[in-house]
Amino acid sequence: MNKAKVKNFIEVASNVAVVIVAIVVLISFVRSYISPAPQVKLQGGLQKGTQFPQVMGVDFSKSQRTLLVALDPNCESCVESLPFFKSLADKLYSKSNDAKMVAVFQSSDEMAKRYVRENQLKADAVFGADFKALSLSAIPAIILIDNRGTIIDFWLGKPSNSIEEQIIKLL
């Protein structure tokens, strides 16, 4: 008889525990459906309409627009995009518009200087830039900046043909 009471007590206790767990799960689903937790959005990196960080040796106010190109001599996509960058520089400097191109390199060594010279890149070159401080998460990077230092537009990575056309139209 004692065993029957213990067995009955265990059955009742387990049934009550199952009901309590089911109620807790149901309440949590209802709460998440009725009042979802606010989503926190962290924004980092480049953003249109924001101020571009100051680059040593570059004065954005000296021209209406500055096309800043971040490169690395060891970057395969940068090397593959070089003909496009050279044609952009040619277009910029052949027109009488007030725009310039600046090639920015993270390295400050002779290899980057030789890269500009050997590839005949018609651009002001800046060496020793901190890509992380410039919010550059990928290279090559192309950033169009106005004379107040505000980002007009930007493109990260090797530009596709459609992006190349878009950049040319903007200039």
DSSP file (Angstrom, degrees, kcal/mol; ACC not computed):
  #  RESIDUE AA STRUCTURE BP1 BP2  ACC     N-H-->O    O-->H-N    N-H-->O    O-->H-N    TCO  KAPPA ALPHA  PHI   PSI    X-CA   Y-CA   Z-CA
    1    1 A M     >        0   0    0      0, 0.0     4,-1.7     0, 0.0     5,-0.1   0.000 360.0 360.0 360.0 -36.7    0.0    0.0    0.0
    2    2 A N  H  >  +     0   0    0      1,-0.2     4,-1.9     2,-0.2     5,-0.2   0.867 360.0  53.3 -63.7 -37.3    2.9    2.3    0.7
    3    3 A K  H  > S+     0   0    0      1,-0.2     4,-2.5     2,-0.2    -1,-0.2   0.866 105.3  53.8 -67.1 -36.0    4.3    1.6   -2.7
    4    4 A A  H  > S+     0   0    0      2,-0.2     4,-2.4     1,-0.2    -1,-0.2   0.887 108.2  49.6 -66.1 -39.6    1.0    2.6   -4.3
    5    5 A K  H  X S+     0   0    0     -4,-1.7     4,-2.5     2,-0.2    -2,-0.2   0.904 112.4  47.3 -66.5 -41.3    1.0    5.9   -2.5
    6    6 A V  H  X S+     0   0    0     -4,-1.9     4,-2.5     2,-0.2    -2,-0.2   0.921 113.1  48.7 -64.9 -44.2    4.5    6.7   -3.6
    7    7 A K  H  X S+     0   0    0     -4,-2.5     4,-2.1     1,-0.2    -2,-0.2   0.918 112.7  47.9 -62.5 -43.3    3.8    5.7   -7.2
    8    8 A N  H  X S+     0   0    0     -4,-2.4     4,-2.3     2,-0.2    -2,-0.2   0.903 111.2  50.9 -63.8 -42.8    0.6    7.9   -7.2
    9    9 A F  H  X S+     0   0    0     -4,-2.5     4,-2.6     1,-0.2    -2,-0.2   0.911 110.0  49.6 -61.8 -43.3    2.5   10.8   -5.7
   10   10 A I  H  X S+     0   0    0     -4,-2.5     4,-2.5     2,-0.2     5,-0.2   0.899 110.9  49.9 -64.0 -41.5    5.3   10.5   -8.4
   11   11 A E  H  X S+     0   0    0     -4,-2.1     4,-2.2     2,-0.2    -2,-0.2   0.927 113.0  45.9 -63.0 -45.2    2.7   10.4  -11.2
   12   12 A V  H  X S+     0   0    0     -4,-2.3     4,-2.3     1,-0.2    -2,-0.2   0.915 113.5  49.5 -64.7 -43.3    0.9   13.5   -9.9
   13   13 A A  H  X S+     0   0    0     -4,-2.6     4,-2.2     1,-0.2    -2,-0.2   0.904 111.8  47.6 -64.5 -41.6    4.1   15.4   -9.4
   14   14 A S  H  X S+     0   0    0     -4,-2.5     4,-2.2     2,-0.2    -1,-0.2   0.880 111.5  51.0 -68.7 -36.2    5.4   14.6  -12.9
   15   15 A N  H  X S+     0   0    0     -4,-2.2     4,-2.1    -5,-0.2    -2,-0.2   0.910 110.9  48.3 -64.7 -41.6    2.1   15.6  -14.4
   16   16 A V  H  X S+     0   0    0     -4,-2.3     4,-2.3     2,-0.2    -2,-0.2   0.900 110.8  51.4 -64.7 -41.0    2.2   18.9  -12.5
   17   17 A A  H  X S+     0   0    0     -4,-2.2     4,-2.4     2,-0.2    -2,-0.2   0.900 109.5  49.8 -63.4 -41.8    5.8   19.5  -13.7
   18   18 A V  H  X S+     0   0    0     -4,-2.2     4,-2.3     1,-0.2    -1,-0.2   0.913 111.3  48.7 -63.5 -42.9    4.8   18.9  -17.3
   19   19 A V  H  X S+     0   0    0     -4,-2.1     4,-2.2     2,-0.2    -2,-0.2   0.905 111.3  50.0 -64.3 -41.7    1.9   21.3  -17.1
   20   20 A I  H  X S+     0   0    0     -4,-2.3     4,-2.3     2,-0.2    -2,-0.2   0.925 111.6  47.8 -64.4 -44.8    4.1   24.0  -15.5
   21   21 A V  H  X S+     0   0    0     -4,-2.4     4,-2.5     1,-0.2     5,-0.2   0.910 111.2  51.4 -62.1 -42.4    6.8   23.6  -18.2
   22   22 A A  H  X S+     0   0    0     -4,-2.3     4,-2.3     1,-0.2    -1,-0.2   0.896 110.3  49.0 -62.3 -40.4    4.1   23.8  -20.9
   23   23 A I  H  X S+     0   0    0     -4,-2.2     4,-2.6     2,-0.2    -2,-0.2   0.914 111.1  49.6 -66.0 -42.7    2.7   27.0  -19.4
   24   24 A V  H  X S+     0   0    0     -4,-2.3     4,-2.3     2,-0.2    -2,-0.2   0.921 112.4  47.3 -62.2 -44.8    6.1   28.6  -19.2
   25   25 A V  H  X S+     0   0    0     -4,-2.5     4,-2.1     2,-0.2    -2,-0.2   0.921 112.7  49.6 -62.8 -44.0    6.9   27.8  -22.8
   26   26 A L  H  X S+     0   0    0     -4,-2.3     4,-2.3     1,-0.2    -2,-0.2   0.910 110.7  49.5 -62.0 -43.6    3.5   29.1  -23.9
   27   27 A I  H  X S+     0   0    0     -4,-2.6     4,-2.6     1,-0.2    -1,-0.2   0.908 109.8  51.0 -63.6 -42.0    4.0   32.3  -22.0
   28   28 A S  H  X S+     0   0    0     -4,-2.3     4,-2.2     2,-0.2    -1,-0.2   0.890 111.0  48.5 -65.7 -37.8    7.4   32.9  -23.5
   29   29 A F  H  X S+     0   0    0     -4,-2.1     4,-1.8     2,-0.2    -1,-0.2   0.919 112.2  48.9 -65.2 -42.8    6.1   32.4  -27.0
   30   30 A V  H  X S+     0   0    0     -4,-2.3     4,-2.7     1,-0.2     5,-0.3   0.920 111.5  49.6 -63.4 -43.8    3.2   34.8  -26.4
   31   31 A R  H  X S+     0   0    0     -4,-2.6     4,-2.6     1,-0.2    -1,-0.2   0.916 111.2  48.2 -61.4 -44.2    5.5   37.4  -25.0
   32   32 A S  H  < S+     0   0    0     -4,-2.2    -1,-0.2     1,-0.2    -2,-0.2   0.826 115.1  46.4 -68.4 -29.4    7.9   37.2  -28.0
   33   33 A Y  H  < S+     0   0    0     -4,-1.8    -2,-0.2    -5,-0.2    -1,-0.2   0.908 117.6  40.5 -77.3 -42.6    5.0   37.4  -30.4
   34   34 A I  H  < S+     0   0    0     -4,-2.7    -2,-0.2     1,-0.3    -3,-0.2   0.932 133.3  16.4 -74.3 -46.9    3.3   40.3  -28.7
   35   35 A S  S  < S-     0   0    0     -4,-2.6    -1,-0.3    -5,-0.3    -2,-0.1  -0.739  78.4-162.2-131.1  85.5    6.3   42.4  -27.8
   36   36 A P        -     0   0    0      0, 0.0    -4,-0.1     0, 0.0    -3,-0.1  -0.327  33.3 -98.1 -65.7 149.7    9.4   41.4  -29.7
   37   37 A A        -     0   0    0      1,-0.1     2,-0.0    -5,-0.1    -5,-0.0  -0.408  46.8 -99.3 -65.6 139.8   12.7   42.6  -28.3
   38   38 A P        -     0   0    0      0, 0.0     2,-0.6     0, 0.0    -1,-0.1  -0.358  35.3-124.3 -62.4 138.9   14.1   45.7  -30.0
   39   39 A Q        -     0   0    0     -3,-0.1     2,-0.6    -2,-0.0     0, 0.0  -0.752  18.0-146.3 -87.4 122.8   16.7   44.9  -32.7
   40   40 A V        -     0   0    0     -2,-0.6     2,-0.6     2,-0.0    -1,-0.0  -0.793  12.3-160.6 -89.8 123.2   19.9   46.7  -32.1
   41   41 A K        -     0   0    0     -2,-0.6     2,-0.5     2,-0.0    -2,-0.0  -0.916   1.3-161.5-109.1 117.4   21.6   47.7  -35.3
   42   42 A L        -     0   0    0     -2,-0.6     2,-0.5     2,-0.0    -2,-0.0  -0.841   7.2-159.9 -95.7 129.2   25.3   48.5  -35.2
   43   43 A Q        +     0   0    0     -2,-0.5     2,-0.3     2,-0.0     4,-0.1  -0.930  19.8 158.8-112.7 130.5   26.6   50.4  -38.1
   44   44 A G        +     0   0    0     -2,-0.5     2,-0.1     2,-0.1    -2,-0.0  -0.868  36.2  34.7-138.1 172.6   30.2   50.4  -39.0
   45   45 A G  S    S-     0   0    0     -2,-0.3     2,-0.1     2,-0.0    91,-0.1  -0.321 100.6 -11.3  80.5-163.5   32.3   51.1  -41.9
   46   46 A L        -     0   0    0     89,-0.6     2,-0.4    -2,-0.1    -2,-0.1  -0.436  60.1-176.1 -75.1 144.8   31.7   53.6  -44.7
   47   47 A Q    >   -     0   0    0     -2,-0.1     3,-1.6     4,-0.1   104,-0.3  -0.989  29.5-111.3-143.2 133.6   28.3   55.3  -45.0
   48   48 A K  T 3  S+     0   0    0     -2,-0.4   104,-0.2     1,-0.2     3,-0.1  -0.313 102.4  24.0 -59.5 142.2   27.1   57.7  -47.6
   49   49 A G  T 3  S+     0   0    0    102,-3.1    -1,-0.2     1,-0.3     2,-0.2   0.432  99.2 111.6  82.8  -0.9   26.6   61.2  -46.4
   50   50 A T  S <  S-     0   0    0     -3,-1.6   101,-2.8   101,-0.2     2,-0.3  -0.633  77.7 -92.0-102.0 164.6   29.1   60.9  -43.5
   51   51 A Q  B     -A  150   0A   0     99,-0.2    99,-0.2    -2,-0.2    98,-0.1  -0.573  36.7-133.0 -75.3 129.7   32.4   62.5  -43.1
   52   52 A F        -     0   0    0     97,-3.5     3,-0.1    -2,-0.3    82,-0.1  -0.650  33.7-100.0 -80.3 139.4   35.3   60.5  -44.4
   53   53 A P        -     0   0    0      0, 0.0     2,-0.1     0, 0.0    -1,-0.1  -0.229  46.2 -94.0 -58.5 148.2   38.3   60.3  -42.0
   54   54 A Q        -     0   0    0     -3,-0.1     2,-0.5     1,-0.0     5,-0.1  -0.407  36.6-150.5 -65.4 135.4   41.1   62.7  -42.6
   55   55 A V    >   -     0   0    0      3,-0.4     3,-2.3    -2,-0.1     2,-0.1  -0.944  24.4-111.5-110.5 126.1   43.9   61.2  -44.7
   56   56 A M  T 3  S+     0   0    0     -2,-0.5     3,-0.1     1,-0.3    71,-0.1  -0.335 103.3  15.6 -56.7 125.7   47.4   62.6  -44.2
   57   57 A G  T 3  S+     0   0    0      1,-0.2     2,-0.5    -2,-0.1    -1,-0.3   0.468 103.1 105.3  90.2   2.3   48.5   64.5  -47.3
   58   58 A V    <   -     0   0    0     -3,-2.3     2,-0.6    44,-0.0    -3,-0.4  -0.969  45.3-171.7-121.6 124.8   45.0   64.8  -48.8
   59   59 A D    >   -     0   0    0     -2,-0.5     3,-1.5     1,-0.1     4,-0.2  -0.915   3.1-169.8-113.6 103.0   43.0   68.1  -48.7
   60   60 A F  G >  S+     0   0    0     -2,-0.6     3,-1.3     1,-0.3    89,-0.2   0.758  81.1  67.3 -64.5 -25.2   39.5   67.4  -50.0
   61   61 A S  G 3  S+     0   0    0      1,-0.2    -1,-0.3    87,-0.1    86,-0.1   0.621  82.1  76.1 -73.0 -11.2   38.7   71.1  -50.2
   62   62 A K  G <  S+     0   0    0     -3,-1.5     2,-0.3     1,-0.1    -1,-0.2   0.581 104.6  28.1 -78.7  -8.2   41.2   71.6  -53.1
   63   63 A S  S <  S-     0   0    0     -3,-1.3    36,-0.2    -4,-0.2     3,-0.1  -0.986  78.9-118.8-147.5 157.1   38.8   70.0  -55.6
   64   64 A Q  S    S+     0   0    0     34,-1.1    83,-1.0    -2,-0.3     2,-0.4   0.912 100.9  13.3 -60.5 -43.5   35.1   69.6  -56.0
   65   65 A R  E     -bC  99 146B   0     33,-1.5    35,-1.9    81,-0.2     2,-0.5  -0.991  64.0-159.9-137.3 143.8   35.4   65.8  -55.9
   66   66 A T  E     -bC 100 145B   0     79,-3.0    79,-2.8    -2,-0.4     2,-0.8  -0.990   8.2-153.7-123.3 127.6   38.1   63.4  -54.9
   67   67 A L  E     -bC 101 144B   0     33,-3.1    35,-2.5    -2,-0.5     2,-0.5  -0.880  17.2-164.0 -99.5 106.7   38.1   59.8  -56.1
   68   68 A L  E     -bC 102 143B   0     75,-3.1    75,-2.9    -2,-0.8     2,-0.5  -0.810   4.6-169.4 -96.3 125.7   40.0   58.0  -53.4
   69   69 A V  E     -bC 103 142B   0     33,-3.3    35,-3.2    -2,-0.5     2,-0.6  -0.966   8.8-153.5-118.7 120.0   41.2   54.5  -54.4
   70   70 A A  E     +bC 104 141B   0     71,-2.7    71,-1.4    -2,-0.5     2,-0.3  -0.831  26.8 169.5 -95.7 124.0   42.7   52.2  -51.7
   71   71 A L  E     -b  105   0B   0     33,-2.7    35,-0.7    -2,-0.6     3,-0.0  -0.832  28.8-157.7-131.7 164.6   45.1   49.7  -53.2
   72   72 A D    >   -     0   0    0     -2,-0.3     3,-2.2     3,-0.2     7,-0.2  -0.957  20.0-140.8-142.0 125.5   47.7   47.1  -52.1
   73   73 A P  T 3  S+     0   0    0      0, 0.0    -1,-0.1     0, 0.0     6,-0.0   0.740 105.6  51.5 -58.3 -22.1   50.4   46.0  -54.5
   74   74 A N  T 3  S+     0   0    0      4,-0.0     2,-0.6    -3,-0.0    -3,-0.0   0.395  85.4 104.9 -94.7   2.9   50.0   42.4  -53.3
   75   75 A C    <>  -     0   0    0     -3,-2.2     4,-2.1     1,-0.2     5,-0.2  -0.752  58.3-156.2 -90.5 121.0   46.2   42.3  -53.8
   76   76 A E  H  > S+     0   0    0     -2,-0.6     4,-2.5     1,-0.2     5,-0.2   0.900  95.1  50.7 -63.6 -42.1   45.2   40.3  -56.9
   77   77 A S  H  > S+     0   0    0      1,-0.2     4,-1.7     2,-0.2    -1,-0.2   0.851 109.0  52.9 -64.6 -33.7   41.9   42.2  -57.3
   78   78 A C  H  > S+     0   0    0      2,-0.2     4,-0.7     1,-0.2    -2,-0.2   0.925 110.3  46.6 -65.8 -44.5   43.8   45.5  -57.1
   79   79 A V  H >< S+     0   0    0     -4,-2.1     3,-0.8     1,-0.2    -2,-0.2   0.912 112.8  49.7 -64.0 -42.7   46.1   44.4  -59.9
   80   80 A E  H 3< S+     0   0    0     -4,-2.5     4,-0.2     1,-0.2    -1,-0.2   0.822 112.7  48.2 -65.6 -30.7   43.2   43.1  -62.0
   81   81 A S  H >X S+     0   0    0     -4,-1.7     4,-2.1     1,-0.2     3,-0.6   0.522  83.9  97.2 -86.5  -6.5   41.4   46.4  -61.5
   82   82 A L  H <X S+     0   0    0     -3,-0.8     4,-2.8    -4,-0.7     5,-0.2   0.865  77.5  55.3 -55.8 -43.2   44.4   48.6  -62.4
   83   83 A P  H 3> S+     0   0    0      0, 0.0     4,-2.2     0, 0.0    -1,-0.2   0.900 109.7  48.3 -58.2 -37.7   43.4   49.1  -66.0
   84   84 A F  H <> S+     0   0    0     -3,-0.6     4,-2.4    -4,-0.2    -2,-0.2   0.925 111.4  49.2 -66.3 -43.7   40.1   50.5  -64.9
   85   85 A F  H  X S+     0   0    0     -4,-2.1     4,-2.4     1,-0.2    -1,-0.2   0.892 111.0  50.4 -62.9 -39.2   41.8   52.8  -62.3
   86   86 A K  H  X S+     0   0    0     -4,-2.8     4,-2.4     2,-0.2    -1,-0.2   0.907 110.8  48.5 -65.6 -40.6   44.2   54.0  -65.0
   87   87 A S  H  X S+     0   0    0     -4,-2.2     4,-2.5    -5,-0.2    -2,-0.2   0.875 110.3  52.6 -67.7 -35.5   41.3   54.8  -67.3
   88   88 A L  H  X S+     0   0    0     -4,-2.4     4,-2.9     2,-0.2    -2,-0.2   0.938 109.9  47.8 -61.9 -46.3   39.5   56.6  -64.5
   89   89 A A  H  X S+     0   0    0     -4,-2.4     4,-2.5     1,-0.2     5,-0.2   0.916 111.4  50.9 -61.6 -42.8   42.5   58.8  -63.9
   90   90 A D  H  X S+     0   0    0     -4,-2.4     4,-1.5     1,-0.2    -1,-0.2   0.922 112.6  46.3 -59.9 -44.3   42.9   59.5  -67.6
   91   91 A K  H  X S+     0   0    0     -4,-2.5     4,-1.3     2,-0.2    -2,-0.2   0.913 113.0  50.0 -65.3 -42.9   39.2   60.5  -67.8
   92   92 A L  H  < S+     0   0    0     -4,-2.9     5,-0.3     1,-0.2     7,-0.3   0.936 116.9  38.7 -61.5 -47.0   39.4   62.7  -64.7
   93   93 A Y  H  < S+     0   0    0     -4,-2.5    -1,-0.2     1,-0.2    -2,-0.2   0.628 109.8  60.0 -84.9 -12.7   42.5   64.6  -65.7
   94   94 A S  H  < S+     0   0    0     -4,-1.5    -1,-0.2    -5,-0.2    -2,-0.2   0.766  96.9  72.1 -83.0 -24.8   41.6   64.9  -69.4
   95   95 A K  S  < S-     0   0    0     -4,-1.3     4,-0.1    -3,-0.2     0, 0.0  -0.443  85.6-127.3 -83.4 162.1   38.4   66.8  -68.5
   96   96 A S        +     0   0    0     -2,-0.1    -1,-0.1     2,-0.1    -3,-0.1   0.181  69.7 123.5 -93.6  18.9   38.5   70.3  -67.3
   97   97 A N  S    S-     0   0    0     -5,-0.3     2,-1.4     1,-0.1    -2,-0.0  -0.339  74.3-109.8 -77.8 164.6   36.4   69.4  -64.3
   98   98 A D  S    S+     0   0    0     -2,-0.1   -33,-1.5   -35,-0.0   -34,-1.1  -0.573  75.0 114.3 -95.8  73.2   37.5   70.0  -60.8
   99   99 A A  E     -b   65   0B   0     -2,-1.4     2,-0.3    -7,-0.3   -33,-0.2  -0.968  39.4-170.4-138.4 154.1   38.2   66.5  -59.6
  100  100 A K  E     -b   66   0B   0    -35,-1.9   -33,-3.1    -2,-0.3     2,-0.4  -0.936  16.8-130.8-140.7 165.1   41.2   64.5  -58.7
  101  101 A M  E     -b   67   0B   0     -2,-0.3    23,-2.3   -35,-0.2     2,-0.5  -0.963  16.1-168.1-120.8 136.0   42.2   61.0  -57.9
  102  102 A V  E     -bd  68 124B   0    -35,-2.5   -33,-3.3    -2,-0.4     2,-0.6  -0.987   8.9-154.1-124.9 124.6   44.2   59.8  -54.9
  103  103 A A  E     -bd  69 125B   0     21,-3.2    23,-2.7    -2,-0.5     2,-0.5  -0.873  15.5-161.7 -96.8 124.4   45.7   56.3  -54.6
  104  104 A V  E     -bd  70 126B   0    -35,-3.2   -33,-2.7    -2,-0.6     2,-0.4  -0.910   6.8-171.7-113.2 131.5   46.0   55.3  -51.0
  105  105 A F  E     -b   71   0B   0     21,-2.8    24,-2.5    -2,-0.5    23,-0.5  -0.944  22.5-149.1-122.1 141.7   48.3   52.5  -49.8
  106  106 A Q  S    S+     0   0    0    -35,-0.7     2,-0.1    -2,-0.4    -1,-0.1   0.852  81.8  74.5 -75.2 -35.2   48.6   51.0  -46.4
  107  107 A S        -     0   0    0     21,-0.1    21,-1.4     1,-0.1    22,-0.3  -0.462  61.1-162.7 -79.5 151.3   52.3   50.2  -46.8
  108  108 A S        +     0   0    0     19,-0.3    -1,-0.1    20,-0.2    19,-0.1   0.155  54.3 113.5-113.9  16.7   54.8   52.9  -46.7
  109  109 A D  S >> S-     0   0    0      1,-0.1     4,-1.1     4,-0.0     3,-0.6  -0.254  82.7-101.3 -89.4 175.2   57.6   50.9  -48.3
  110  110 A E  H 3> S+     0   0    0      1,-0.2     4,-2.7     2,-0.2     5,-0.2   0.754 113.0  70.3 -65.9 -26.5   59.3   51.3  -51.6
  111  111 A M  H 3> S+     0   0    0      1,-0.2     4,-2.1     2,-0.2    -1,-0.2   0.904  99.5  46.7 -61.4 -41.8   57.2   48.5  -53.2
  112  112 A A  H <> S+     0   0    0     -3,-0.6     4,-1.9     2,-0.2    -1,-0.2   0.896 113.0  49.3 -66.9 -40.3   54.1   50.7  -53.2
  113  113 A K  H  X S+     0   0    0     -4,-1.1     4,-2.2     1,-0.2    -2,-0.2   0.909 112.0  48.3 -64.8 -41.2   56.0   53.7  -54.7
  114  114 A R  H  X S+     0   0    0     -4,-2.7     4,-3.4     1,-0.2     5,-0.3   0.876 106.9  58.1 -65.4 -36.6   57.4   51.4  -57.4
  115  115 A Y  H  X S+     0   0    0     -4,-2.1     4,-1.8    -5,-0.2    -2,-0.2   0.919 108.9  44.2 -58.4 -46.9   53.9   50.1  -58.1
  116  116 A V  H  <>S+     0   0    0     -4,-1.9     5,-1.8     2,-0.2     4,-0.4   0.925 117.6  45.4 -64.6 -45.0   52.6   53.6  -58.8
  117  117 A R  H ><5S+     0   0    0     -4,-2.2     3,-1.0     1,-0.2    -2,-0.2   0.942 115.2  44.7 -66.3 -49.4   55.7   54.5  -60.9
  118  118 A E  H 3<5S+     0   0    0     -4,-3.4    -1,-0.2     1,-0.3    -2,-0.2   0.827 116.5  45.9 -67.7 -31.9   55.8   51.2  -62.9
  119  119 A N  T 3<5S-     0   0    0     -4,-1.8    -1,-0.3    -5,-0.3    -2,-0.2   0.413 103.4-132.2 -92.0   2.4   52.1   51.2  -63.6
  120  120 A Q  T < 5 -     0   0    0     -3,-1.0     2,-0.8    -4,-0.4    -3,-0.2   0.892  34.5-178.1  49.1  49.0   52.0   54.9  -64.5
  121  121 A L      < -     0   0    0     -5,-1.8     2,-1.9    -6,-0.2    -1,-0.2  -0.705  21.9-144.4 -81.7 113.1   49.1   55.5  -62.3
  122  122 A K        +     0   0    0     -2,-0.8     2,-0.3    -3,-0.2   -21,-0.1  -0.554  60.1 104.6 -80.3  81.8   48.2   59.2  -62.8
  123  123 A A  S    S-     0   0    0     -2,-1.9     2,-0.3   -23,-0.1   -21,-0.2  -0.991  79.8 -98.3-155.4 151.2   47.1   59.9  -59.2
  124  124 A D  E     -d  102   0B   0    -23,-2.3   -21,-3.2    -2,-0.3     2,-0.4  -0.586  47.4-143.4 -66.7 135.0   48.3   61.6  -56.1
  125  125 A A  E     -d  103   0B   0     -2,-0.3     2,-0.4   -23,-0.2   -21,-0.2  -0.886  17.6-170.1-111.1 136.1   49.8   58.8  -54.0
  126  126 A V  E     -d  104   0B   0    -23,-2.7   -21,-2.8    -2,-0.4     2,-0.3  -0.990   9.5-164.0-123.3 128.1   49.6   58.5  -50.2
  127  127 A F        +     0   0    0     -2,-0.4   -19,-0.3   -23,-0.2   -21,-0.2  -0.815  63.4  31.2-113.0 151.4   51.6   55.9  -48.4
  128  128 A G  S    S+     0   0    0    -21,-1.4   -22,-0.2   -23,-0.5     2,-0.2   0.738  72.8 159.7  80.0  23.6   51.2   54.6  -44.9
  129  129 A A        -     0   0    0    -24,-2.5     2,-0.9    -3,-0.3    -1,-0.2  -0.535  43.0-126.1 -77.5 145.7   47.5   55.1  -44.6
  130  130 A D     >  -     0   0    0     -2,-0.2     4,-1.4     1,-0.2     3,-0.2  -0.811  20.0-166.8 -93.8 102.5   45.7   53.1  -41.9
  131  131 A F  T  4>S+     0   0    0     -2,-0.9     5,-2.8     1,-0.2    -1,-0.2   0.838  87.1  54.5 -60.9 -34.0   42.9   51.2  -43.7
  132  132 A K  T >45S+     0   0    0      1,-0.2     3,-1.5     3,-0.2    -1,-0.2   0.917 107.4  49.4 -66.7 -42.0   41.2   50.2  -40.4
  133  133 A A  T 345S+     0   0    0      1,-0.3    -1,-0.2    -3,-0.2    -2,-0.2   0.774 109.3  53.5 -66.8 -25.5   41.1   53.9  -39.3
  134  134 A L  T 3<5S-     0   0    0     -4,-1.4    -1,-0.3     2,-0.1    -2,-0.2   0.369 115.7-118.5 -88.4   4.5   39.6   54.8  -42.7
  135  135 A S  T < 5 +     0   0    0     -3,-1.5     2,-0.8     1,-0.2   -89,-0.6   0.805  59.2 155.8  62.6  32.6   36.9   52.1  -42.2
  136  136 A L      < +     0   0    0     -5,-2.8    -1,-0.2     1,-0.2    -2,-0.1  -0.813  16.2 171.3 -93.5 112.6   38.0   50.2  -45.2
  137  137 A S        +     0   0    0     -2,-0.8     2,-0.3     1,-0.2    -1,-0.2   0.553  66.0  24.6 -97.6  -9.8   37.0   46.6  -44.8
  138  138 A A  S    S-     0   0    0     -7,-0.1    -1,-0.2    19,-0.1    19,-0.1  -0.993  80.5-105.7-151.2 152.2   37.9   45.4  -48.3
  139  139 A I  S    S+     0   0    0     -2,-0.3    19,-0.3    17,-0.1     2,-0.2  -0.964  90.0  45.0-130.8 152.1   40.3   46.4  -51.1
  140  140 A P  S    S+     0   0    0      0, 0.0    17,-2.6     0, 0.0     2,-0.4   0.567  79.0 178.9 -67.3 153.0   40.3   47.7  -53.7
  141  141 A A  E     -CE  70 156B   0    -71,-1.4   -71,-2.7    15,-0.2     2,-0.5  -0.985  15.8-163.5-126.4 138.3   38.0   50.4  -52.4
  142  142 A I  E     -CE  69 155B   0     13,-2.9    13,-2.6    -2,-0.4     2,-0.5  -0.987  11.0-178.6-123.0 122.3   36.8   53.3  -54.4
  143  143 A I  E     -CE  68 154B   0    -75,-2.9   -75,-3.1    -2,-0.5     2,-0.6  -0.982  16.6-152.8-127.4 124.9   35.3   56.3  -52.5
  144  144 A L  E     -CE  67 153B   0      9,-2.9     8,-3.2    -2,-0.5     9,-1.3  -0.868  22.9-177.3 -97.4 121.6   33.9   59.4  -54.1
  145  145 A I  E     -CE  66 151B   0    -79,-2.8   -79,-3.0    -2,-0.6     6,-0.2  -0.944  17.1-136.2-125.8 137.8   34.3   62.3  -51.7
  146  146 A D  E >   -C   65   0B   0      4,-2.5     3,-1.8    -2,-0.4   -81,-0.2  -0.209  40.3 -88.8 -84.4-178.2   33.1   65.9  -52.0
  147  147 A N  T 3  S+     0   0    0    -83,-1.0   -82,-0.1     1,-0.3    -1,-0.1   0.571 126.5  56.0 -71.7  -8.1   35.1   69.1  -51.2
  148  148 A R  T 3  S-     0   0    0    -84,-0.2    -1,-0.3     2,-0.1   -87,-0.1   0.399 120.8-105.7 -98.2   0.3   33.8   69.0  -47.6
  149  149 A G  S <  S+     0   0    0     -3,-1.8   -97,-3.5     1,-0.3     2,-0.4   0.640  72.5 144.8  85.7  14.8   35.1   65.5  -47.0
  150  150 A T  B     -A   51   0A   0    -99,-0.2    -4,-2.5     1,-0.1     2,-0.5  -0.705  54.9-115.3 -90.4 137.4   31.6   63.9  -47.2
  151  151 A I  E     +E  145   0B   0   -101,-2.8  -102,-3.1    -2,-0.4    -6,-0.2  -0.587  31.1 178.7 -73.4 119.3   31.2   60.5  -48.8
  152  152 A I  E     -     0   0B   0     -8,-3.2     2,-0.3    -2,-0.5    -1,-0.2   0.890  67.7 -29.3 -83.6 -47.0   29.1   60.7  -51.9
  153  153 A D  E     -E  144   0B   0     -9,-1.3    -9,-2.9  -105,-0.1    -1,-0.4  -0.971  59.4-161.5-161.8 165.1   29.4   57.0  -52.8
  154  154 A F  E     -E  143   0B   0     -2,-0.3     2,-0.4   -11,-0.2   -11,-0.2  -0.992   6.2-159.4-155.1 157.3   31.7   54.1  -52.4
  155  155 A W  E     -E  142   0B   0    -13,-2.6   -13,-2.9    -2,-0.3     2,-0.4  -0.996  10.9-156.5-140.6 130.9   32.4   50.7  -53.8
  156  156 A L  E     +E  141   0B   0     -2,-0.4   -15,-0.2   -15,-0.2   -17,-0.1  -0.882  55.5  10.3-112.7 141.9   34.4   47.9  -52.1
  157  157 A G  S    S-     0   0    0    -17,-2.6   -15,-0.1    -2,-0.4   -19,-0.1  -0.213 111.3 -24.0  87.1 179.1   36.1   45.0  -53.8
  158  158 A K  S    S-     0   0    0    -19,-0.3     2,-0.2     1,-0.1    -2,-0.1  -0.483  75.3-122.0 -66.6 123.5   36.9   44.5  -57.5
  159  159 A P        -     0   0    0      0, 0.0    -1,-0.1     0, 0.0    -2,-0.1  -0.446  19.3-135.4 -73.1 137.8   34.3   46.5  -59.5
  160  160 A S     >  -     0   0    0     -2,-0.2     4,-2.5     1,-0.1     5,-0.2  -0.283  32.9 -97.5 -77.4 172.7   32.1   44.7  -62.0
  161  161 A N  H  > S+     0   0    0      1,-0.2     4,-2.2     2,-0.2     5,-0.2   0.896 125.6  50.8 -60.8 -40.7   31.5   46.1  -65.4
  162  162 A S  H  > S+     0   0    0      1,-0.2     4,-2.1     2,-0.2    -1,-0.2   0.884 110.9  48.1 -67.1 -36.8   28.1   47.7  -64.3
  163  163 A I  H  > S+     0   0    0      2,-0.2     4,-2.6     1,-0.2    -2,-0.2   0.888 108.5  54.4 -69.6 -38.1   29.8   49.3  -61.3
  164  164 A E  H  X S+     0   0    0     -4,-2.5     4,-2.3     1,-0.2    -2,-0.2   0.928 110.2  47.0 -58.5 -44.6   32.6   50.6  -63.5
  165  165 A E  H  X S+     0   0    0     -4,-2.2     4,-2.3     1,-0.2    -2,-0.2   0.905 110.8  52.2 -63.7 -41.2   29.9   52.2  -65.8
  166  166 A Q  H  X S+     0   0    0     -4,-2.1     4,-1.9     1,-0.2    -2,-0.2   0.913 110.2  48.2 -61.6 -43.1   28.1   53.7  -62.7
  167  167 A I  H  X S+     0   0    0     -4,-2.6     4,-1.4     1,-0.2    -1,-0.2   0.921 110.4  51.0 -63.9 -44.2   31.4   55.2  -61.4
  168  168 A I  H  < S+     0   0    0     -4,-2.3     3,-0.2     1,-0.2    -1,-0.2   0.900 109.7  50.9 -61.2 -41.3   32.2   56.7  -64.8
  169  169 A K  H  < S+     0   0    0     -4,-2.3    -1,-0.2     1,-0.2    -2,-0.2   0.879 107.0  54.1 -64.5 -37.8   28.7   58.3  -65.0
  170  170 A L  H  <        0   0    0     -4,-1.9    -1,-0.2     1,-0.3    -2,-0.2   0.817 360.0 360.0 -65.8 -30.0   29.0   59.8  -61.6
  171  171 A L     <        0   0    0     -4,-1.4    -1,-0.3    -3,-0.2    -2,-0.2   0.472 360.0 360.0 -84.5 360.0   32.3   61.5  -62.6
